Amino acid sequence: MLRHVHREELVLAPARERRDERDEHEHDPQAEHDDAPRFHPGAARTEATNARRVCGGRDGDSRELEGLEAEARLDGVGEQHPVNASVPPVDVIETERLRLERLDETHRAHFGRMCSDPRVMRFIGDGALWSPERFNETFDKKLRHWEEHGFGWRAALTREDGQWVGVFALQPIGGGTLGDVEGLDPEAIEIGWWVEAELWGRGYATEAALALRDEAFGRVGLARLLARLLPENRASAAVAEKIGLRFERIVQSSGSWIDVAVYALDRPA
C-alpha cells in the first residue's frame, strides 16, 4: 500500500501548473483565506514532470503509482462519485515546502484552534466560530472518511521545521461547510483549504492546492473537480486561478440561502 509520495508523482499527464510563477495577489494578507478552493477561468500552464521515489507503508508493500492509477481507471474508481468507492490511501504528499499529512489525532488541537479564529472563519460557511462540539463532530467525520474512502482532509506542515500551516481537503460537497447546494450532487467532490492567518500571502495555499488537484485527478481518479466559495471572497478566488478551475455559476446553499460561486475543472485528457 502506498503511503508517501512527492507531488510530481500524482499527475497522469505532463500538463502542470508552474509554482515558480508567483500569484500576483500574494501580497494581499487575505489571498490564501477560505475553506473552499478558489479556482479560475484559466487553463493550467505546463511544467516538466519530475517523478521521484514512492515509499511503502505500514504493511511494507510498495508499488508504482502508475499501477494504482491504471487500476483506478480500469475499475472506474472516482469517475462519477468516488465518495462511494475506496482507493489505497497515501498518508503523506510532499511539495517543495510542505508535508501534506493524512488527517489524524495529532492534528486535532491545531485544527480546533483555527475554528475559533475570526480571521480564518470569516469566509467559511456562515462565518460563525465553531463550538467545540461542532468541531469535534466534524473532525471525527473527516477521520472516518479516510478510513472508508482512502482520501480526504490533509494537515499541512512546513518541511523545514514542522510548523502548522493549515488544512486542505478533498471531500464530498454534502460534507462541506456551506452545506448542500442547489443543483449539485452532494456526492460530487470539491477541493478546499484553510490557512493560518499569520501565514497568508506566502504561497502556501497555491502550493498545497496544486498537489491536491493532482491527487484528485491522479490517485483518486476523479473525472471532474469542483470548488465552492462565497462570491465576495475575491482573495481566495485569486488563489483559485492558479490551479485552473473555471467559474460556472452562482447558486444558493440549501437552508441558509447563501449565494455560492461554483467552479469546476474536468480531468485533463
N, C-alpha and C positions, 0 to 999 in steps of 0.2 A: 504494500500500500504506500502510495506517495505521501510524504509528509512535509516536504520542504522544497520550494522551487525558487528560482530567480524569475523576475518579471518577464525577461526575454523569452522564457520557455512557455509562456501562456498563450501566445498567439498562433493561429493556424496559417496566416498569410503574412507576407512581408510588409503590408501596409501598416505603418506605425505612426504614432504621434511623437514629434520631437519634443523632448523635455527641456532641451537647452534653449528653446525659443521662449523667453520669459513672457508671462502673461502681462499685457500692458496694464492690467488693473491690480497687479500685486502690491502696488504702493498703498492701495486702499486698505485700511485696517479691517474692513469687513469683507474683503474679497474672498475669504475662504470659509464663510459662515453658512451654516444650514445643515439640515439633515437629509434633504432630498437633493440629488445631484442636479447640477445645472449643466445643461447642455445646449449645444448651439447649432444654428443653421449653417454649419460649415463642415467641410469634409476633413478628415484627419490627414495630416501630412505624412511623409514617409521617413522611415529610419531603418537602417540595415538591422536584420535580426542577428543577435549575438548570443546564440544558445550556450548555456553553461550546464554544470552538473546538477542532476536531480538526486536528492538524498533519500534513502529509505527511512521507514518509520518504525513504530513500536514492534511490529512483527518481523522486522529485519528484511522484508522484501523490498526490492527496488525494480522499477520498470520504466521504460521510456515514456515520457509524457505523450509523445505522438501515438503510442499504442493505446493509451487511455482515450485520447481524443477520437481515434478511429473507432474504438468500441462504442463510445458515446454516440457517434454518428450512425453506426450500424444499428444500435439499439433504439435510436430515436430519442435518446435522453435529452430533455430540455427543448426539443423542437417546438413544442407548444407550451406546456406548463410544467417545467422541471420541478415545481414545488411538489408535484405528485410522484416524483421519481427520486432516485438517490444516485449520487456519484461518489467515487472514492475520495475521501477528504484529503486536503493538503493543509497542514497546520500552519505553515509559515511561507509567506511570499516576501522576498527581499527586493527592494528597489535600490536606487542609487544611495538614498539616505535613510530609508525606513525599513523596519521589520513590521509586516502586517500579519499579526498572530491571530489564530482562531480564538474567538472569544471564550474565556473560561473564568473560573472563580478568582484568579489572581487579578482580574481587571475590574471586578465589581465596584470596589471603593472609588477608583478613579472615574469610572463612568458615572457612578451615582453623584459624585461631586459636581460634574458638569451639568446635571439635571437641575441643580439649584443655582446656576449662574444665569442671571437675566440676559447677559450679553449673548450667551450661547443659545438660550431658549427663545430668543426674540422671534425668529422665523421658523420655529419648529411647532407644527400643529397650530393650536390657537394661541401660542405664545406664553402659556401659563407654565410656571415652575411645576415640576413633578413632585408629588408626595413620595415618601419612602415606599409606601405600599404600591403605588403605580410603577415606580422604577423597578422594584424587585420582581413584580409580576412580569413586566416587560423583559427584564434581563433573563429570567428563568425561561421564558418563551423562546428567546433567541438561542439559549443553550440547547433546548430541545430540538429546534430547527436544524442545528448542526448534526445532532445525533440521527435525526430522521432523514436528512437530505444531503449531507456532506458538503454544504456551503452555507454562507450566511454572513453575520456580522464579524468584523475583524477589529482588533485593537491595533493602533498604530503607535510604534515607539521608534525613537531615533536609533539607528545602528551604532552611532558613535558612543552614546552613553546611556541608552535605555530610557531617555526622557519620554514621558507620556505626551502624545500628540493629540489623540482623539480616537474616534471610532468611524469605521467605514462599512457599508453594508451592501449586500445583495439580498433582497428579501421580496416576498410576495406583497403586492400592493395592499392586499387586505390586512397585512400586519403593520402597515406604516403609521406614522404619527398623524397623518392627515385623514386617516380612516378610508372607507370605501369612496370611490369617485364615480360620478355618473358616467356610464358608457364604457367603463374599463373593467375588464375581468379581474376580480380580486386575486386570482392566482397568477396573473402576469407578474414578471419580475422587474423590480426597479433597483436602481443604484442610489446610494445616498451617503452623506458624511456629516460628522460633527467634528470641529477642530477647536482646541483650546483657544480662548480669546487672545491670550498673550502671544500666541504663535501665528496669528493671522498675518497674511502678507509675505510669507516665506516660501510659498510654492508647494507646501505640503499637500494641500487638497488636490491640486492638479496631479501631482506625482502619484499619490495613492489611488485616485480615481482612475487614472490610466491603467494601473495594474489590475484593478477590479473589473474594468471594462474588458481587458484582455482575458481575465479569468472567466468572465461571463460567456464570451464567445468561444473560448478555447476549451478549458477543462469542463465547465458546466454544460456547454453545448447549446446555449441559447440561440434561437433564430432572431430574436428581437429583444432589445433592452429599452426600458422606459425610465423616465425620471419625472418627478413632480416637484414643483416649488411654488411658493407664493409669488405672484406677478411683481410685487414691489421689491422682491429680493434681487435687485439688479447685480449686486456684488457676486452672489452665488451664480447667477446666470452668466457672468463674465468667466468664471472658472469653468462652467459647463461648456463654454465654447471650445475649450482646449481639448475636449475628448470626443467631439464630433457629433453629439446628438442634435437633432433638428426640432425646432418648435413646431408643434402640431395644432394645438387649440387650447382654449380656456374652457374648463369645465367646473363643476361645483362638487365639493365633497358632501356626501350624504350626511344628514343630521344638522351639521353646523352651517351648511350652505356657504362655505368659504370658497372664493374663486381660487382655482388651482391651474397653473400653467403645466401642460403636458408636453414633454419632449420625448423623442424616440430615435433609435438607431437600429437599422437592420444589420444582421450579420454580414460581414464582408464576403463577397463571392469568392 
